[in-house]
Amino acid sequence: MADRRGERTAAEIDRQIEERGYCTVPDVFIGIGMLSQARFEEWKRGALFCLEDGCSADLVRLQAVLKAVKAYAEEIGLKPSVNRYSSGGRQLRFTKSGNTVMERLYSTHYLDPSRVQELRRRR
């Protein structure tokens, strides 16, 4: 991750892994300043058509970060886990297009199973 955004993305992923043993794309967006917590909460309540509508960056930048998250997670050996986001029984959308590949990338959490176990033992 040579560019500044890539470095910030990697640092945010590392922070989330250290704190809770996994990272999520929306939380990375929040952590690097592309999505406010308030807009994320609006989306979670179903008040936004899609998560992209709540982000301050354009689609090119969002997709670059999305790909950087996946690449860095693979590089450090995190385990992908696709999750379903819903509100009031309705599945939430991440993208304007509804592209299934992109929706899957947005909804993937990346886990460090050994870190999760370590954190559970501490509780």
Secondary structure by P-SEA (a helix, b strand, c coil): cccaaaaaaaaaaaaaaaccccccaaaaaaaaccccaaaaaaaaacccccccccccccaaaaaaaaaaaaaaaaaabbbbbbbbbbcccbbbbccccccaaaaaaaabbbbaaaaaaaaaaac
